[in-house]
């Protein structure tokens, strides 16, 4: 009786180790099989966005006060 339980436990352990190794192989080989995909949206460099915002922030104080020359 005890030897049957030990044999069954060994087989279960071998099956678990084998399943683990198969999963590790699949996960490690899957990134290599994927092709590099370009993102559909190209985001500008953050510095360029910051410069654009800084240029918008530089407003003539006379324009803000409503003292236009028109």
PQR file with spaces between the fields and no chain letter, atoms N, CA, C, O and H, PARSE charges and radii, in Angstrom:
ATOM       1  N    UNK     1       0.824   -1.198    0.000 -0.4000 1.5000
ATOM       2  CA   UNK     1       0.000    0.000    0.000 -0.0000 2.0000
ATOM       3  C    UNK     1       0.865    1.258    0.000  0.5500 1.7000
ATOM       4  O    UNK     1       0.634    2.171   -0.792 -0.5500 1.4000
ATOM       5  N    UNK     2       1.860    1.308    0.887 -0.4000 1.5000
ATOM       6  CA   UNK     2       2.717    2.489    0.972 -0.0000 2.0000
ATOM       7  C    UNK     2       3.565    2.641   -0.277  0.5500 1.7000
ATOM       8  O    UNK     2       3.818    3.758   -0.727 -0.5500 1.4000
ATOM       9  H    UNK     2       2.048    0.566    1.530  0.4000 1.0000
ATOM      10  N    UNK     3       4.011    1.513   -0.844 -0.4000 1.5000
ATOM      11  CA   UNK     3       4.845    1.609   -2.039 -0.0000 2.0000
ATOM      12  C    UNK     3       4.035    2.126   -3.220  0.5500 1.7000
ATOM      13  O    UNK     3       4.580    2.817   -4.082 -0.5500 1.4000
ATOM      14  H    UNK     3       3.807    0.605   -0.478  0.4000 1.0000
ATOM      15  N    UNK     4       2.745    1.806   -3.276 -0.4000 1.5000
ATOM      16  CA   UNK     4       1.890    2.315   -4.359 -0.0000 2.0000
ATOM      17  C    UNK     4       1.719    3.831   -4.234  0.5500 1.7000
ATOM      18  O    UNK     4       1.712    4.544   -5.237 -0.5500 1.4000
ATOM      19  H    UNK     4       2.303    1.245   -2.576  0.4000 1.0000
ATOM      20  N    UNK     5       1.581    4.311   -3.010 -0.4000 1.5000
ATOM      21  CA   UNK     5       1.437    5.763   -2.800 -0.0000 2.0000
ATOM      22  C    UNK     5       2.732    6.479   -3.174  0.5500 1.7000
ATOM      23  O    UNK     5       2.701    7.539   -3.799 -0.5500 1.4000
ATOM      24  H    UNK     5       1.587    3.732   -2.195  0.4000 1.0000
ATOM      25  N    UNK     6       3.868    5.901   -2.792 -0.4000 1.5000
ATOM      26  CA   UNK     6       5.157    6.523   -3.113 -0.0000 2.0000
ATOM      27  C    UNK     6       5.381    6.534   -4.620  0.5500 1.7000
ATOM      28  O    UNK     6       5.854    7.526   -5.175 -0.5500 1.4000
ATOM      29  H    UNK     6       3.893    5.040   -2.284  0.4000 1.0000
ATOM      30  N    UNK     7       5.041    5.426   -5.284 -0.4000 1.5000
ATOM      31  CA   UNK     7       5.192    5.360   -6.740 -0.0000 2.0000
ATOM      32  C    UNK     7       4.292    6.386   -7.411  0.5500 1.7000
ATOM      33  O    UNK     7       4.714    7.059   -8.351 -0.5500 1.4000
ATOM      34  H    UNK     7       4.658    4.620   -4.834  0.4000 1.0000
ATOM      35  N    UNK     8       3.083    6.509   -6.949 -0.4000 1.5000
ATOM      36  CA   UNK     8       2.151    7.485   -7.512 -0.0000 2.0000
ATOM      37  C    UNK     8       2.654    8.908   -7.284  0.5500 1.7000
ATOM      38  O    UNK     8       2.541    9.752   -8.173 -0.5500 1.4000
ATOM      39  H    UNK     8       2.740    5.962   -6.186  0.4000 1.0000
ATOM      40  N    UNK     9       3.203    9.182   -6.112 -0.4000 1.5000
ATOM      41  CA   UNK     9       3.735   10.511   -5.813 -0.0000 2.0000
ATOM      42  C    UNK     9       4.926   10.831   -6.709  0.5500 1.7000
ATOM      43  O    UNK     9       5.075   11.959   -7.177 -0.5500 1.4000
ATOM      44  H    UNK     9       3.295    8.497   -5.389  0.4000 1.0000
ATOM      45  N    UNK    10       5.782    9.821   -6.945 -0.4000 1.5000
ATOM      46  CA   UNK    10       6.929   10.041   -7.830 -0.0000 2.0000
ATOM      47  C    UNK    10       6.470   10.359   -9.242  0.5500 1.7000
ATOM      48  O    UNK    10       6.993   11.271   -9.883 -0.5500 1.4000
ATOM      49  H    UNK    10       5.661    8.904   -6.565  0.4000 1.0000
ATOM      50  N    UNK    11       5.480    9.599   -9.729 -0.4000 1.5000
ATOM      51  CA   UNK    11       4.982    9.853  -11.084 -0.0000 2.0000
ATOM      52  C    UNK    11       4.351   11.252  -11.183  0.5500 1.7000
ATOM      53  O    UNK    11       4.523   11.949  -12.183 -0.5500 1.4000
ATOM      54  H    UNK    11       5.055    8.859   -9.208  0.4000 1.0000
ATOM      55  N    UNK    12       3.630   11.645  -10.145 -0.4000 1.5000
ATOM      56  CA   UNK    12       3.039   12.985  -10.132 -0.0000 2.0000
ATOM      57  C    UNK    12       4.101   14.071  -10.117  0.5500 1.7000
ATOM      58  O    UNK    12       3.953   15.102  -10.773 -0.5500 1.4000
ATOM      59  H    UNK    12       3.491   11.078   -9.333  0.4000 1.0000
ATOM      60  N    UNK    13       5.165   13.841   -9.374 -0.4000 1.5000
ATOM      61  CA   UNK    13       6.251   14.822   -9.315 -0.0000 2.0000
ATOM      62  C    UNK    13       6.949   14.929  -10.666  0.5500 1.7000
ATOM      63  O    UNK    13       7.263   16.028  -11.123 -0.5500 1.4000
ATOM      64  H    UNK    13       5.286   13.003   -8.842  0.4000 1.0000
ATOM      65  N    UNK    14       7.191   13.782  -11.303 -0.4000 1.5000
ATOM      66  CA   UNK    14       7.818   13.808  -12.627 -0.0000 2.0000
ATOM      67  C    UNK    14       6.924   14.514  -13.645  0.5500 1.7000
ATOM      68  O    UNK    14       7.404   15.267  -14.492 -0.5500 1.4000
ATOM      69  H    UNK    14       6.936   12.890  -10.931  0.4000 1.0000
ATOM      70  N    UNK    15       5.631   14.261  -13.550 -0.4000 1.5000
ATOM      71  CA   UNK    15       4.696   14.919  -14.469 -0.0000 2.0000
ATOM      72  C    UNK    15       4.691   16.431  -14.231  0.5500 1.7000
ATOM      73  O    UNK    15       4.658   17.203  -15.190 -0.5500 1.4000
ATOM      74  H    UNK    15       5.242   13.648  -12.862  0.4000 1.0000
ATOM      75  N    UNK    16       4.723   16.858  -12.980 -0.4000 1.5000
ATOM      76  CA   UNK    16       4.724   18.295  -12.671 -0.0000 2.0000
ATOM      77  C    UNK    16       6.012   18.952  -13.163  0.5500 1.7000
ATOM      78  O    UNK    16       5.978   20.054  -13.711 -0.5500 1.4000
ATOM      79  H    UNK    16       4.749   16.231  -12.201  0.4000 1.0000
ATOM      80  N    UNK    17       7.142   18.281  -12.970 -0.4000 1.5000
ATOM      81  CA   UNK    17       8.421   18.834  -13.433 -0.0000 2.0000
ATOM      82  C    UNK    17       8.441   18.922  -14.952  0.5500 1.7000
ATOM      83  O    UNK    17       8.907   19.914  -15.512 -0.5500 1.4000
ATOM      84  H    UNK    17       7.170   17.386  -12.526  0.4000 1.0000
ATOM      85  N    UNK    18       7.941   17.898  -15.615 -0.4000 1.5000
ATOM      86  CA   UNK    18       7.881   17.912  -17.076 -0.0000 2.0000
ATOM      87  C    UNK    18       6.989   19.022  -17.599  0.5500 1.7000
ATOM      88  O    UNK    18       7.348   19.707  -18.557 -0.5500 1.4000
ATOM      89  H    UNK    18       7.562   17.092  -15.160  0.4000 1.0000
ATOM      90  N    UNK    19       5.825   19.208  -16.978 -0.4000 1.5000
ATOM      91  CA   UNK    19       4.921   20.280  -17.381 -0.0000 2.0000
ATOM      92  C    UNK    19       5.559   21.642  -17.163  0.5500 1.7000
ATOM      93  O    UNK    19       5.407   22.540  -17.991 -0.5500 1.4000
ATOM      94  H    UNK    19       5.534   18.652  -16.199  0.4000 1.0000
ATOM      95  N    UNK    20       6.265   21.800  -16.063 -0.4000 1.5000
ATOM      96  CA   UNK    20       6.959   23.054  -15.783 -0.0000 2.0000
ATOM      97  C    UNK    20       8.022   23.340  -16.844  0.5500 1.7000
ATOM      98  O    UNK    20       8.135   24.468  -17.323 -0.5500 1.4000
ATOM      99  H    UNK    20       6.388   21.071  -15.390  0.4000 1.0000
ATOM     100  N    UNK    21       8.797   22.324  -17.208 -0.4000 1.5000
ATOM     101  CA   UNK    21       9.836   22.522  -18.223 -0.0000 2.0000
ATOM     102  C    UNK    21       9.235   22.880  -19.574  0.5500 1.7000
ATOM     103  O    UNK    21       9.778   23.723  -20.289 -0.5500 1.4000
ATOM     104  H    UNK    21       8.705   21.407  -16.819  0.4000 1.0000
ATOM     105  N    UNK    22       8.129   22.255  -19.930 -0.4000 1.5000
ATOM     106  CA   UNK    22       7.460   22.587  -21.189 -0.0000 2.0000
ATOM     107  C    UNK    22       6.978   24.029  -21.165  0.5500 1.7000
ATOM     108  O    UNK    22       7.119   24.744  -22.157 -0.5500 1.4000
ATOM     109  H    UNK    22       7.688   21.570  -19.349  0.4000 1.0000
ATOM     110  N    UNK    23       6.412   24.466  -20.048 -0.4000 1.5000
ATOM     111  CA   UNK    23       5.941   25.851  -19.944 -0.0000 2.0000
ATOM     112  C    UNK    23       7.099   26.835  -20.041  0.5500 1.7000
ATOM     113  O    UNK    23       6.970   27.874  -20.689 -0.5500 1.4000
ATOM     114  H    UNK    23       6.297   23.886  -19.241  0.4000 1.0000
ATOM     115  N    UNK    24       8.221   26.527  -19.410 -0.4000 1.5000
ATOM     116  CA   UNK    24       9.384   27.412  -19.473 -0.0000 2.0000
ATOM     117  C    UNK    24       9.896   27.505  -20.904  0.5500 1.7000
ATOM     118  O    UNK    24      10.245   28.592  -21.365 -0.5500 1.4000
ATOM     119  H    UNK    24       8.325   25.683  -18.884  0.4000 1.0000
ATOM     120  N    UNK    25       9.944   26.397  -21.602 -0.4000 1.5000
ATOM     121  CA   UNK    25      10.396   26.422  -22.998 -0.0000 2.0000
ATOM     122  C    UNK    25       9.459   27.234  -23.872  0.5500 1.7000
ATOM     123  O    UNK    25       9.917   28.013  -24.707 -0.5500 1.4000
ATOM     124  H    UNK    25       9.660   25.514  -21.228  0.4000 1.0000
ATOM     125  N    UNK    26       8.173   27.068  -23.697 -0.4000 1.5000
ATOM     126  CA   UNK    26       7.203   27.816  -24.509 -0.0000 2.0000
ATOM     127  C    UNK    26       7.325   29.310  -24.247  0.5500 1.7000
ATOM     128  O    UNK    26       7.320   30.108  -25.184 -0.5500 1.4000
ATOM     129  H    UNK    26       7.801   26.435  -23.019  0.4000 1.0000
ATOM     130  N    UNK    27       7.435   29.693  -22.977 -0.4000 1.5000
ATOM     131  CA   UNK    27       7.533   31.118  -22.644 -0.0000 2.0000
ATOM     132  C    UNK    27       8.843   31.712  -23.134  0.5500 1.7000
ATOM     133  O    UNK    27       8.866   32.852  -23.598 -0.5500 1.4000
ATOM     134  H    UNK    27       7.439   29.045  -22.215  0.4000 1.0000
ATOM     135  N    UNK    28       9.930   30.963  -23.040 -0.4000 1.5000
ATOM     136  CA   UNK    28      11.220   31.511  -23.454 -0.0000 2.0000
ATOM     137  C    UNK    28      11.368   31.569  -24.965  0.5500 1.7000
ATOM     138  O    UNK    28      12.099   32.419  -25.474 -0.5500 1.4000
ATOM     139  H    UNK    28       9.911   30.037  -22.663  0.4000 1.0000
ATOM     140  N    UNK    29      10.694   30.689  -25.694 -0.4000 1.5000
ATOM     141  CA   UNK    29      10.816   30.694  -27.147 -0.0000 2.0000
ATOM     142  C    UNK    29       9.770   31.569  -27.830  0.5500 1.7000
ATOM     143  O    UNK    29       9.954   31.928  -28.994 -0.5500 1.4000
ATOM     144  H    UNK    29      10.101   29.999  -25.280  0.4000 1.0000
ATOM     145  N    UNK    30       8.699   31.920  -27.162 -0.4000 1.5000
ATOM     146  CA   UNK    30       7.644   32.701  -27.804 -0.0000 2.0000
ATOM     147  C    UNK    30       8.087   34.117  -28.185  0.5500 1.7000
ATOM     148  O    UNK    30       7.683   34.567  -29.257 -0.5500 1.4000
ATOM     149  H    UNK    30       8.550   31.628  -26.217  0.4000 1.0000
ATOM     150  N    UNK    31       8.886   34.862  -27.402 -0.4000 1.5000
ATOM     151  CA   UNK    31       9.306   36.194  -27.854 -0.0000 2.0000
ATOM     152  C    UNK    31      10.211   36.134  -29.084  0.5500 1.7000
ATOM     153  O    UNK    31      10.238   37.082  -29.868 -0.5500 1.4000
ATOM     154  H    UNK    31       9.215   34.497  -26.531  0.4000 1.0000
ATOM     155  N    UNK    32      10.939   35.060  -29.265 -0.4000 1.5000
ATOM     156  CA   UNK    32      11.826   34.964  -30.413 -0.0000 2.0000
ATOM     157  C    UNK    32      11.051   34.741  -31.700  0.5500 1.7000
ATOM     158  O    UNK    32      11.518   35.118  -32.775 -0.5500 1.4000
ATOM     159  H    UNK    32      10.918   34.289  -28.628  0.4000 1.0000
ATOM     160  N    UNK    33       9.880   34.136  -31.609 -0.4000 1.5000
ATOM     161  CA   UNK    33       9.118   33.846  -32.818 -0.0000 2.0000
ATOM     162  C    UNK    33       8.271   35.036  -33.259  0.5500 1.7000
ATOM     163  O    UNK    33       7.797   35.061  -34.395 -0.5500 1.4000
ATOM     164  H    UNK    33       9.501   33.830  -30.736  0.4000 1.0000
ATOM     165  N    UNK    34       8.073   36.014  -32.392 -0.4000 1.5000
ATOM     166  CA   UNK    34       7.256   37.168  -32.755 -0.0000 2.0000
ATOM     167  C    UNK    34       8.069   38.142  -33.590  0.5500 1.7000
ATOM     168  O    UNK    34       9.259   38.344  -33.348 -0.5500 1.4000
ATOM     169  H    UNK    34       8.458   35.994  -31.470  0.4000 1.0000
ATOM     170  N    UNK    35       7.412   38.744  -34.577 -0.4000 1.5000
ATOM     171  CA   UNK    35       8.065   39.753  -35.394 -0.0000 2.0000
ATOM     172  C    UNK    35       7.929   41.101  -34.703  0.5500 1.7000
ATOM     173  O    UNK    35       7.001   41.331  -33.927 -0.5500 1.4000
ATOM     174  H    UNK    35       6.445   38.580  -34.773  0.4000 1.0000
ATOM     175  N    UNK    36       8.879   41.990  -35.004 -0.4000 1.5000
ATOM     176  CA   UNK    36       8.790   43.314  -34.382 -0.0000 2.0000
ATOM     177  C    UNK    36       7.677   44.094  -35.077  0.5500 1.7000
ATOM     178  O    UNK    36       7.634   44.190  -36.303 -0.5500 1.4000
ATOM     179  H    UNK    36       9.633   41.803  -35.634  0.4000 1.0000
ATOM     180  N    UNK    37       6.793   44.638  -34.276 -0.4000 1.5000
ATOM     181  CA   UNK    37       5.640   45.353  -34.794 -0.0000 2.0000
ATOM     182  C    UNK    37       5.815   46.829  -34.466  0.5500 1.7000
ATOM     183  O    UNK    37       6.104   47.192  -33.326 -0.5500 1.4000
ATOM     184  H    UNK    37       6.828   44.560  -33.279  0.4000 1.0000
ATOM     185  N    UNK    38       5.637   47.674  -35.476 -0.4000 1.5000
ATOM     186  CA   UNK    38       5.715   49.114  -35.246 -0.0000 2.0000
ATOM     187  C    UNK    38       4.424   49.588  -34.594  0.5500 1.7000
ATOM     188  O    UNK    38       3.343   49.152  -34.989 -0.5500 1.4000
ATOM     189  H    UNK    38       5.402   47.379  -36.402  0.4000 1.0000
ATOM     190  N    UNK    39       4.511   50.460  -33.615 -0.4000 1.5000
ATOM     191  CA   UNK    39       3.284   50.988  -33.007 -0.0000 2.0000
ATOM     192  C    UNK    39       2.543   51.870  -34.007  0.5500 1.7000
ATOM     193  O    UNK    39       3.181   52.557  -34.805 -0.5500 1.4000
ATOM     194  H    UNK    39       5.389   50.815  -33.294  0.4000 1.0000
ATOM     195  N    UNK    40       1.216   51.867  -33.981 -0.4000 1.5000
ATOM     196  CA   UNK    40       0.465   52.663  -34.952 -0.0000 2.0000
ATOM     197  C    UNK    40       0.590   54.165  -34.728  0.5500 1.7000
ATOM     198  O    UNK    40       0.390   54.944  -35.660 -0.5500 1.4000
ATOM     199  H    UNK    40       0.698   51.310  -33.333  0.4000 1.0000
ATOM     200  N    UNK    41       0.919   54.585  -33.507 -0.4000 1.5000
ATOM     201  CA   UNK    41       1.024   56.012  -33.202 -0.0000 2.0000
ATOM     202  C    UNK    41       2.465   56.311  -32.840  0.5500 1.7000
ATOM     203  O    UNK    41       3.041   55.648  -31.977 -0.5500 1.4000
ATOM     204  H    UNK    41       1.082   53.952  -32.750  0.4000 1.0000
ATOM     205  N    UNK    42       3.053   57.305  -33.490 -0.4000 1.5000
ATOM     206  CA   UNK    42       4.409   57.717  -33.165 -0.0000 2.0000
ATOM     207  C    UNK    42       4.322   58.943  -32.264  0.5500 1.7000
ATOM     208  O    UNK    42       3.788   59.980  -32.658 -0.5500 1.4000
ATOM     209  H    UNK    42       2.585   57.843  -34.191  0.4000 1.0000
ATOM     210  N    UNK    43       4.846   58.813  -31.068 -0.4000 1.5000
ATOM     211  CA   UNK    43       4.784   59.888  -30.086 -0.0000 2.0000
ATOM     212  C    UNK    43       6.042   60.720  -30.208  0.5500 1.7000
ATOM     213  O    UNK    43       7.146   60.186  -30.308 -0.5500 1.4000
ATOM     214  H    UNK    43       5.281   57.971  -30.748  0.4000 1.0000
ATOM     215  N    UNK    44       5.871   62.027  -30.198 -0.4000 1.5000
ATOM     216  CA   UNK    44       7.012   62.929  -30.292 -0.0000 2.0000
ATOM     217  C    UNK    44       7.850   62.833  -29.024  0.5500 1.7000
ATOM     218  O    UNK    44       7.384   62.371  -27.982 -0.5500 1.4000
ATOM     219  H    UNK    44       4.974   62.461  -30.116  0.4000 1.0000
ATOM     220  N    UNK    45       9.059   63.269  -29.134 -0.4000 1.5000
ATOM     221  CA   UNK    45       9.963   63.284  -27.981 -0.0000 2.0000
ATOM     222  C    UNK    45       9.398   64.223  -26.927  0.5500 1.7000
ATOM     223  O    UNK    45       8.914   65.298  -27.278 -0.5500 1.4000
ATOM     224  H    UNK    45       9.437   63.645  -29.980  0.4000 1.0000
ATOM     225  N    UNK    46       9.440   63.862  -25.652 -0.4000 1.5000
ATOM     226  CA   UNK    46       8.858   64.722  -24.609 -0.0000 2.0000
ATOM     227  C    UNK    46       9.459   66.122  -24.588  0.5500 1.7000
ATOM     228  O    UNK    46       8.771   67.079  -24.234 -0.5500 1.4000
ATOM     229  H    UNK    46       9.833   62.988  -25.366  0.4000 1.0000
ATOM     230  N    UNK    47      10.721   66.258  -24.958 -0.4000 1.5000
ATOM     231  CA   UNK    47      11.332   67.584  -24.995 -0.0000 2.0000
ATOM     232  C    UNK    47      10.684   68.484  -26.023  0.5500 1.7000
ATOM     233  O    UNK    47      10.535   69.686  -25.801 -0.5500 1.4000
ATOM     234  H    UNK    47      11.280   65.480  -25.246  0.4000 1.0000
ATOM     235  N    UNK    48      10.297   67.906  -27.148 -0.4000 1.5000
ATOM     236  CA   UNK    48       9.646   68.689  -28.197 -0.0000 2.0000
ATOM     237  C    UNK    48       8.283   69.155  -27.707  0.5500 1.7000
ATOM     238  O    UNK    48       7.901   70.302  -27.941 -0.5500 1.4000
ATOM     239  H    UNK    48      10.418   66.930  -27.328  0.4000 1.0000
ATOM     240  N    UNK    49       7.549   68.287  -27.036 -0.4000 1.5000
ATOM     241  CA   UNK    49       6.250   68.680  -26.506 -0.0000 2.0000
ATOM     242  C    UNK    49       6.422   69.782  -25.462  0.5500 1.7000
ATOM     243  O    UNK    49       5.615   70.709  -25.401 -0.5500 1.4000
ATOM     244  H    UNK    49       7.859   67.355  -26.846  0.4000 1.0000
ATOM     245  N    UNK    50       7.469   69.687  -24.642 -0.4000 1.5000
ATOM     246  CA   UNK    50       7.690   70.699  -23.616 -0.0000 2.0000
ATOM     247  C    UNK    50       8.011   72.044  -24.256  0.5500 1.7000
ATOM     248  O    UNK    50       7.509   73.077  -23.813 -0.5500 1.4000
ATOM     249  H    UNK    50       8.125   68.934  -24.691  0.4000 1.0000
ATOM     250  N    UNK    51       8.858   72.038  -25.311 -0.4000 1.5000
ATOM     251  CA   UNK    51       9.197   73.289  -25.975 -0.0000 2.0000
ATOM     252  C    UNK    51       7.957   73.921  -26.581  0.5500 1.7000
ATOM     253  O    UNK    51       7.796   75.141  -26.536 -0.5500 1.4000
ATOM     254  H    UNK    51       9.266   71.199  -25.671  0.4000 1.0000
ATOM     255  N    UNK    52       7.074   73.098  -27.151 -0.4000 1.5000
ATOM     256  CA   UNK    52       5.852   73.616  -27.754 -0.0000 2.0000
ATOM     257  C    UNK    52       4.975   74.267  -26.689  0.5500 1.7000
ATOM     258  O    UNK    52       4.407   75.333  -26.922 -0.5500 1.4000
ATOM     259  H    UNK    52       7.204   72.107  -27.187  0.4000 1.0000
ATOM     260  N    UNK    53       4.864   73.649  -25.550 -0.4000 1.5000
ATOM     261  CA   UNK    53       4.066   74.221  -24.462 -0.0000 2.0000
ATOM     262  C    UNK    53       4.720   75.498  -23.931  0.5500 1.7000
ATOM     263  O    UNK    53       4.027   76.451  -23.576 -0.5500 1.4000
ATOM     264  H    UNK    53       5.325   72.783  -25.360  0.4000 1.0000
ATOM     265  N    UNK    54       6.041   75.515  -23.878 -0.4000 1.5000
ATOM     266  CA   UNK    54       6.725   76.698  -23.379 -0.0000 2.0000
ATOM     267  C    UNK    54       6.521   77.869  -24.329  0.5500 1.7000
ATOM     268  O    UNK    54       6.389   79.008  -23.883 -0.5500 1.4000
ATOM     269  H    UNK    54       6.604   74.740  -24.166  0.4000 1.0000
ATOM     270  N    UNK    55       6.492   77.605  -25.636 -0.4000 1.5000
ATOM     271  CA   UNK    55       6.268   78.687  -26.590 -0.0000 2.0000
ATOM     272  C    UNK    55       4.846   79.214  -26.472  0.5500 1.7000
ATOM     273  O    UNK    55       4.615   80.411  -26.638 -0.5500 1.4000
ATOM     274  H    UNK    55       6.599   76.679  -25.999  0.4000 1.0000
ATOM     275  N    UNK    56       3.894   78.341  -26.189 -0.4000 1.5000
ATOM     276  CA   UNK    56       2.522   78.797  -26.016 -0.0000 2.0000
ATOM     277  C    UNK    56       2.382   79.606  -24.731  0.5500 1.7000
ATOM     278  O    UNK    56       1.533   80.495  -24.655 -0.5500 1.4000
ATOM     279  H    UNK    56       4.081   77.368  -26.053  0.4000 1.0000
ATOM     280  N    UNK    57       3.190   79.316  -23.734 -0.4000 1.5000
ATOM     281  CA   UNK    57       3.090   80.005  -22.454 -0.0000 2.0000
ATOM     282  C    UNK    57       3.674   81.408  -22.530  0.5500 1.7000
ATOM     283  O    UNK    57       3.307   82.274  -21.736 -0.5500 1.4000
ATOM     284  H    UNK    57       3.879   78.595  -23.796  0.4000 1.0000
ATOM     285  N    UNK    58       4.586   81.645  -23.484 -0.4000 1.5000
ATOM     286  CA   UNK    58       5.184   82.977  -23.605 -0.0000 2.0000
ATOM     287  C    UNK    58       4.230   83.883  -24.395  0.5500 1.7000
ATOM     288  O    UNK    58       4.253   83.907  -25.626 -0.5500 1.4000
ATOM     289  H    UNK    58       4.884   80.941  -24.129  0.4000 1.0000
ATOM     290  N    UNK    59       3.405   84.613  -23.674 -0.4000 1.5000
ATOM     291  CA   UNK    59       2.418   85.500  -24.284 -0.0000 2.0000
ATOM     292  C    UNK    59       2.775   86.920  -23.878  0.5500 1.7000
ATOM     293  O    UNK    59       3.249   87.172  -22.770 -0.5500 1.4000
ATOM     294  H    UNK    59       3.386   84.593  -22.675  0.4000 1.0000
ATOM     295  N    UNK    60       2.541   87.819  -24.782 -0.4000 1.5000
ATOM     296  CA   UNK    60       2.808   89.233  -24.510 -0.0000 2.0000
ATOM     297  C    UNK    60       1.890   89.705  -23.376  0.5500 1.7000
ATOM     298  O    UNK    60       0.673   89.552  -23.486 -0.5500 1.4000
ATOM     299  H    UNK    60       2.156   87.615  -25.682  0.4000 1.0000
ATOM     300  N    UNK    61       2.426   90.267  -22.305 -0.4000 1.5000
ATOM     301  CA   UNK    61       1.583   90.723  -21.183 -0.0000 2.0000
ATOM     302  C    UNK    61       0.559   91.773  -21.615  0.5500 1.7000
ATOM     303  O    UNK    61      -0.507   91.870  -21.007 -0.5500 1.4000
ATOM     304  H    UNK    61       3.414   90.392  -22.216  0.4000 1.0000
ATOM     305  N    UNK    62       0.856   92.551  -22.639 -0.4000 1.5000
ATOM     306  CA   UNK    62      -0.110   93.558  -23.102 -0.0000 2.0000
ATOM     307  C    UNK    62      -1.330   92.878  -23.717  0.5500 1.7000
ATOM     308  O    UNK    62      -2.445   93.391  -23.616 -0.5500 1.4000
ATOM     309  H    UNK    62       1.722   92.472  -23.133  0.4000 1.0000
ATOM     310  N    UNK    63      -1.123   91.729  -24.353 -0.4000 1.5000
ATOM     311  CA   UNK    63      -2.259   91.018  -24.934 -0.0000 2.0000
ATOM     312  C    UNK    63      -3.164   90.476  -23.813  0.5500 1.7000
ATOM     313  O    UNK    63      -4.387   90.465  -23.952 -0.5500 1.4000
ATOM     314  H    UNK    63      -0.218   91.312  -24.436  0.4000 1.0000
ATOM     315  N    UNK    64      -2.568   90.035  -22.725 -0.4000 1.5000
ATOM     316  CA   UNK    64      -3.367   89.518  -21.633 -0.0000 2.0000
ATOM     317  C    UNK    64      -4.161   90.619  -20.959  0.5500 1.7000
ATOM     318  O    UNK    64      -5.266   90.377  -20.473 -0.5500 1.4000
ATOM     319  H    UNK    64      -1.574   90.043  -22.612  0.4000 1.0000
ATOM     320  N    UNK    65      -3.621   91.812  -20.922 -0.4000 1.5000
ATOM     321  CA   UNK    65      -4.303   92.916  -20.252 -0.0000 2.0000
ATOM     322  C    UNK    65      -5.359   93.555  -21.153  0.5500 1.7000
ATOM     323  O    UNK    65      -6.098   94.427  -20.696 -0.5500 1.4000
ATOM     324  H    UNK    65      -2.723   92.009  -21.317  0.4000 1.0000
ATOM     325  N    UNK    66      -5.448   93.151  -22.406 -0.4000 1.5000
ATOM     326  CA   UNK    66      -6.429   93.713  -23.326 -0.0000 2.0000
ATOM     327  C    UNK    66      -6.016   95.065  -23.875  0.5500 1.7000
ATOM     328  O    UNK    66      -6.870   95.856  -24.275 -0.5500 1.4000
ATOM     329  H    UNK    66      -4.847   92.443  -22.777  0.4000 1.0000
ATOM     330  N    UNK    67      -4.714   95.344  -23.900 -0.4000 1.5000
ATOM     331  CA   UNK    67      -4.226   96.630  -24.391 -0.0000 2.0000
ATOM     332  C    UNK    67      -3.694   96.420  -25.805  0.5500 1.7000
ATOM     333  O    UNK    67      -2.549   96.762  -26.101 -0.5500 1.4000
ATOM     334  H    UNK    67      -4.020   94.702  -23.575  0.4000 1.0000
ATOM     335  N    UNK    68      -4.514   95.866  -26.660 -0.4000 1.5000
ATOM     336  CA   UNK    68      -4.091   95.627  -28.034 -0.0000 2.0000
ATOM     337  C    UNK    68      -3.989   96.941  -28.792  0.5500 1.7000
ATOM     338  O    UNK    68      -4.650   97.917  -28.436 -0.5500 1.4000
ATOM     339  H    UNK    68      -5.444   95.587  -26.419  0.4000 1.0000
ATOM     340  N    UNK    69      -3.182   96.970  -29.813 -0.4000 1.5000
ATOM     341  CA   UNK    69      -2.999   98.195  -30.594 -0.0000 2.0000
ATOM     342  C    UNK    69      -4.094   98.411  -31.603  0.5500 1.7000
ATOM     343  O    UNK    69      -4.002   99.357  -32.385 -0.5500 1.4000
ATOM     344  H    UNK    69      -2.645   96.177  -30.102  0.4000 1.0000
ATOM     345  N    UNK    70      -5.124   97.598  -31.638 -0.4000 1.5000
ATOM     346  CA   UNK    70      -6.156   97.746  -32.661 -0.0000 2.0000
ATOM     347  C    UNK    70      -7.266   98.626  -32.279  0.5500 1.7000
ATOM     348  O    UNK    70      -8.194   98.826  -33.062 -0.5500 1.4000
ATOM     349  H    UNK    70      -5.199   96.829  -31.002  0.4000 1.0000
